[in-house]
Amino acid sequence: MKMKLAVLFVAGLLSASPFAFSQDAAGADKSQDQDKDQKSTMGNPVKKAAETTAKDTAKGAKVAAKDTEKAADKTGEATEKAAKATGHATKVAAKDTAKGAETVGKDTEKGAKVVGKDTEKAAVKTGEVTEKAAKKTGTAVKKGAEETGHEVKKGAEKTEDAVK
């Protein structure tokens, strides 16, 4: 930022100096017009102002070029450093992501094992309960069938006795 301001200041100074010298040259021309018979020993002030302006402009251009070159070098180095830092950060993020995915995979596997064990326990308990219920149901059916069989047998005996 300071570099830009310095370049702008130098450019403004160089732009303003020809205007200032031309104002002085105009005043010098008037004095020459008044003293037409006398020759000035200083030479043409406009020409001198133009030469001075040209020299100042050349110096300013050289300074501005050097400053611009320095700024470009610094910008290039800063960009390179930033790119390296970004690359490093990307590698770190990728490693962290890989570790996170691995941890999630392990946690999921552990969870699946726990769920599998719990499901197995529940299935065993359900099987035991179902077996007990089936035994009770079978016993009840057997008892009912025996009672029905006795009643049928009694009824058949009664019918047989009635037929005799």
Buried (B, 14 or more C-beta within 10 A) or exposed (E): EEEEEEBEEBBEEBEEBBEEBBEEBEEBEEEBEEEEEEEEEEEBBBEBBBEEBEEBBEEBEEEBEEBEEEEEEEEEEEEEEEEEEEEEEEEEEEEEEEEEEEEEEEEEEEEEEEEEEEEEEEEEEEEEEEEEEEEEEEEEEEEEEEEEEEEEEEEEEEEEEEEE
